Amino acid sequence: MEKDWIKIATYTNAFEAEIVRQMLVENSIPAVVLNKKDSSYHFGKLELYVNVEDKEVALQLIDQNEKLNLEDNNAN
């Protein structure tokens, strides 16, 4: 990984990691998912990285997104 990038989240579900990455990109925050899963046995993690300078805003967006998803799930 290049310098000035920091891991802000870890996922086991590739779909969830990609949704969060796309949400960040749509909000003008470059983000990368690094797949550290074993290709043969499919265990391991996916790590979400952003630039150090975008860390706080990215974490706030993720938190807001999770709260909205929780509210939507409780409404149903």
C-alpha positions in Angstrom: 0.0 0.0 0.0 1.3 3.4 -0.8 2.2 5.8 2.0 -0.4 8.2 3.5 -3.2 5.5 3.2 -4.8 4.2 6.4 -7.0 1.2 7.1 -10.4 2.4 8.5 -12.5 -0.7 8.4 -12.3 -4.5 8.0 -15.0 -6.7 6.4 -15.6 -10.4 5.8 -18.3 -9.7 3.2 -17.0 -8.4 -0.1 -20.4 -7.0 -1.1 -20.6 -4.9 2.0 -17.0 -3.7 1.6 -17.7 -2.6 -2.0 -20.9 -0.8 -1.1 -19.1 1.2 1.6 -16.2 1.9 -0.8 -18.6 3.1 -3.5 -20.4 5.4 -1.0 -17.1 7.0 -0.1 -16.1 7.5 -3.8 -19.5 9.1 -4.5 -18.6 11.5 -1.7 -15.3 12.4 -3.3 -13.2 10.3 -1.0 -10.8 7.9 -2.8 -11.0 4.5 -1.2 -9.5 1.1 -1.9 -10.6 -2.4 -0.8 -7.6 -4.7 -0.3 -8.7 -8.4 -0.5 -6.7 -10.5 2.0 -8.9 -13.5 1.7 -7.3 -16.9 0.9 -8.3 -17.8 -2.7 -8.5 -21.5 -2.0 -10.4 -21.6 1.3 -12.2 -18.2 1.2 -11.3 -17.2 4.8 -9.7 -13.9 5.8 -10.6 -10.3 5.6 -11.1 -7.4 3.3 -9.6 -4.1 4.4 -10.9 -0.6 3.4 -8.2 2.1 3.0 -8.5 5.9 2.6 -6.0 8.7 2.5 -4.9 9.8 5.9 -6.3 13.3 5.3 -9.8 11.8 4.5 -9.9 9.5 7.6 -12.2 11.6 9.8 -14.7 12.5 7.1 -14.8 8.9 5.8 -15.5 7.5 9.3 -18.3 10.0 9.8 -19.9 9.0 6.5 -19.6 5.3 7.4 -21.2 6.0 10.8 -24.1 8.0 9.2 -24.6 5.3 6.6 -24.8 2.6 9.3 -27.3 4.6 11.3 -29.5 5.1 8.3 -29.4 1.4 7.5 -30.3 0.5 11.1 -33.2 2.9 11.0 -34.4 1.4 7.7 -34.2 -2.1 9.2 -36.1 -1.1 12.3 -38.9 0.6 10.2 -39.6 -2.7 8.5 
